[in-house]
Amino acid sequence: MAKDEPLLRMESVGKEFFGNRVLADVSFSLGHGEILGLVGENGAGKSTLMNILFGMPVIAGTGGYEGKVFFEGKEARFSSPFDAIDAGVGMVHQEFSLLPGFTVTENILLNRESTKYNPLVEIFGGRIKTLDRQDMRRRAESAISEIGFSIDPMMLASEMPVGHKQFTEIAREIDRKNTKLLVLDEPTAVLAESEAEILIQSLRGISKKGISIIFISHRLQEVVDLCGKILVLRDGRIVSETRPGETDVFRIASQMVGRNVETAPSHRPPRGDTETILEAERLWVDMPGETVREATFSVQKGEIFGIGGLAGQGKLGIANGIMGLFAAGGSVKVKGRNVRLNDPAHSLSHDIAFVSEDRRGVGLLLEESIDWNMAFTAMQVQDKFVRKLLGGLLKWRDNEAMRAAAQEYIEGLDIKCTSHKQRAVELSGGNQQKVCLAKAFVVSPDILFVSEPTRGIDVGAKKLVLDTLRRVNEERGTTIIITSSELEELRSICDRIAIVDNGRVIGIRPATDPAAEFGLLMVGSDAAVSDPVIVGGED
Amino acid sequence: MGGGIRKFIENAGWPRIIIGLFLLSLYIAAPFVNVRVLSSLSDTLVRVGMNGVLVLAMVPMVQSGCGLNFGLPLGIIAGLLGAVTSIQFQVKGLAGFGFAMLVALPIAAALGFFYAQILNRVKGEEMMIATYVGFSSVAVMCMAWLLLPFNSPVMIWGYGGSGLRTTISTEGYWRHVLSDFLAFGSDTGAFYFPTGMFIFFFLMLFLVWAFFRTKTGTAVTAVGSNPEFARASGVDVNRMRTISVMLSTVLGAMGILIYEQSFGFIQLYMGPLYMAFPAVAAILLGGASVNKATMTNVVAGTFLFQGILTMTPSVINSLLQSDMSEVIRIIVSNGMILYALTRKTQVKR
């Protein structure tokens, strides 16, 4: 039994966050010494799946999960990461969990240090044993050499290049004697190509020793090269389970992004006028985690323009930079007029509105009522909802006008609330998003930036939000620029889509192009970028 | 009916109801320990009028997210400068009071401006910094009161011939000029209602309320509620904070002048040092949080706090035959501050 039973087996695992389904019916198995590749778009459910496996408190804290996880033939329900580690699951996180002031050796052996006896142990117990530095160093060196990389074991973590940090984390998991399964979440994302090559080599070596590996990566070529089995996850479901011989990068990419590669995007009639309304040239934005290095693109009047790309590549930075919310440079012109960057009031004066991706942080006055949320920007920027008293000396807030406008949008967007006086914090995610949209519509903008309009809201609200955007575009002629991590969503609504990778716009394609084309652009595979010239909207 | 009561409790909040019931029980107990209810009530009202504007001085800064105005002494110092200047120039009666205001307000506005520049540099730590701004300004003024060239014989030290005294009487200048305006009371003197002081208090309440109904006031409130949201809507966050801090400081200056005309004395030197704490406690008792305060909070809080302050010494002391009043006062006022500050972390998540 012991040998036949795979190391890890999941049976119809599912998970809901507050009624929002993120995982459904995930079943797979992983044998001893096998390498499993796990790929999927951001939000496909990869991290949630790994959190379940690792017993992260966030899972139990939100109602647990469905289905069963078997580890070494026994059902495992790890209640904390410590249980998982004890059972032999090692995890290397995307974020480095190293102590910056500690050396490589100390980091690798943290809490498992080799110790020596001293007389004080008799009084205070084992915790007072002294460290056996020599043995620690020997163990660290052997763990490092096992990966096949050379790092000075006495180097401080704070002084190491990111690649070395990644290897240190892996060495730490290797040093655990009982590690049977190693989970690597995007280990190569921060590595240079040569380092990634070494890592792939060493992972092969590790798996030969019988340690199983789950390898999560956006670099599809690596996945195909390394893994014995590839799982593609989309919208919380496994859409394919293949072996490298049966598939290729192109097929995986299309499985990742498209419900079906041939799904037709919205067939909007080709647009006649080609007047440019917004031009960004060599735009850079210093937004933490979403740095834009050099974005050049232009948007036509009346267009719905999509900005896509993987998380952290800088797609969110573009809108935030143009709106003046983060330090930015380069040139942005709206209707031929230069926008002074780093000054939100000046950006807003160009009749631009912005629906932020950070709904709770930037998008809403959580503690204020719905009508305040909707009216505030228009009041401050355009003097709407203001009654001028004493010849304009006093700008009196017009509560009645605010109520009327709020009422109109509550009905128009079907916002579920008790009244226009309900506080925004009490609304559900979808309804909060509708309030954010209403806030932008009240301004009657010429250009509307919408970032992640459907993040964290349920399917019904998603459709309503997208339909509303399309309606506003058609009825009012508002130019809409949507930033979203969901490519399928962009393809369903946009005329053209720009893909951002590593802070640069690497391609602008009509939404009618096949999904796989975008998928390859997103994962930065050069094969797809056969023609790096920016393609116009009219073809 | 049950729903109505529950809604009232929800709106008022348990702390206020408990303190309110406690206060009510003190009034009920008063006749039994030979404390006259009518004069107690009138004492409470006088104190409410005296302290009301100082409590109101909390509101603009709370609304803009600068937290509770622990730097109230700064505004008070401006008020004191106005007061001593009016006496120096021997302006008496209502004119004297007006003159004191006229001198105090520009000083308060200027001090408030600089105070705001400091607070804008320490976002998130405003209350701690404000406390030290208040304390250190008092210390600086301790030297200034000695050195400033005031020489009116009613104000300076008798023996040295220079430097202002710690306590200066406003008797003969503008003592009670507001309090006695349209005042009424019983013939025996047991009851007295300082009408003028209340008219002024409510006028200030109205003006502050009106300010928060304007476009600028709305922006200040939004800055307090979510500065990132306000910034994304094109609001200059630092400017709105500056406006609110200046307004709070100006109200502090007015507040102390009201206080002095009723109290009858100007207290210099260490006088302003702890003035912020009762005002902070009162507005929190009134139901304000560290980033939301209303006019109702001001009125309710001032009444409850000053009510407790007036009633505990007389009633509890008579009951217990010992002087517990100061202890209770400290527990109530500091307890309220502590309670509200712990609630802040809850609000901010």
Interface residues (C-beta under 8 A of the other chain):
Chain A: M323 L325 P344 A345 S347 L348 S349 F354 S356 D358 G361 V362 G363 L364 L365 L366 E367 E368 W372 F376 T377 M379 Q380 V381 D383 V386 L394 K395 W396 R397
Chain B: R213 T214 K215 T216 G217 T218 A219 T221 A222 S225 N226 E228 F229 A230 R231 A232 S233 G234 V235 D236 N291 K292 V347
